[in-house]
Amino acid sequence: MSALKKYAASGAIALSPEAQAAAMEAAADAMRSGGGGGDAVEFVSFSGKSGDITYGRDRAPLDEDQIYLLDSQSFVVGWVCWANSSPISRHEWSIFEPSNAVRASDLEDHGPYRKSSDGWQSMSGFGFMSDGGETKFKFTTNSKSGKNAVSDLLEEVAARQRAGEPSYPLFRFTSERFLAQGEWNYKPAFLIDDWVTEDEAEAFAAGEAEAEVEEVEEVQPARTRRTARK
């Protein structure tokens, strides 16, 4: 099994008994280790107030100049319940498994809620990895600006798939400042470096894409990894 397919199987998607077993094993490992190492997934946090992007228990800064691979099959949607500025419950499912969706009317009541921001909110997100699959990440968001950014990315992936074009994005995870109701806030921004085929994505996931990158870097700026497709 390729590195990319192993990643998909250990994420939120369970399309077969084998994939379900792999996901359960990965989750059990993450529970024992507390995150990080092996096949565990590092969860990414985004601050709409400061624009800080961190991951893991220690809230290490995410490298905004690093190129990451997004798995086009990893998009998820769901619900997250907040109370006193902390998430207390969530329901999540793959967009490819709508039969697992939880209706708003079926969400359990965790009230009473003390703040207007408390309670259930819709969320969306996706999984991604660093070069060679060395570190696997997952990002979810329930902010309006964050969900819009994820939605825009999903629509672009879908349009490229429908057109038969390379649809696996290599991207940089950064932030964008915007003004809302007289206050400056930040929203996540996914800057596409290139779109690659499934074979190229698997090469990236396996750490086999570096040789090609080095050949291109001789004639292109340092921050462009390969010839951009249009």
HELIX and SHEET records of a PDB file:
HELIX    1   1 ALA A    3  ALA A    9  1                                   7    
HELIX    2   2 PRO A   17  SER A   33  1                                  17    
HELIX    3   3 PRO A   98  ASN A  100  5                                   3    
HELIX    4   4 ALA A  104  ASP A  106  5                                   3    
HELIX    5   5 ASP A  131  GLY A  133  5                                   3    
HELIX    6   6 LYS A  144  ARG A  162  1                                  19    
HELIX    7   7 GLU A  198  ALA A  205  1                                   8    
HELIX    8   8 GLU A  210  GLU A  217  1                                   8    
SHEET    1   A 8 ALA A  60  PRO A  61  0                                        
SHEET    2   A 8 ILE A  53  TYR A  55 -1                                        
SHEET    3   A 8 VAL A  41  PHE A  46 -1                                        
SHEET    4   A 8 LYS A 136  THR A 141  1                                        
SHEET    5   A 8 GLY A 119  MET A 129 -1                                        
SHEET    6   A 8 TYR A  68  LEU A  70 -1                                        
SHEET    7   A 8 TYR A 168  ALA A 180 -1                                        
SHEET    8   A 8 GLU A 183  VAL A 196 -1                                        
SHEET    1   B 7 ALA A  60  PRO A  61  0                                        
SHEET    2   B 7 ILE A  53  TYR A  55 -1                                        
SHEET    3   B 7 VAL A  41  PHE A  46 -1                                        
SHEET    4   B 7 LYS A 136  THR A 141  1                                        
SHEET    5   B 7 GLY A 119  MET A 129 -1                                        
SHEET    6   B 7 VAL A  76  ALA A  83 -1                                        
SHEET    7   B 7 SER A  86  SER A  94 -1                                        
END                                                                             
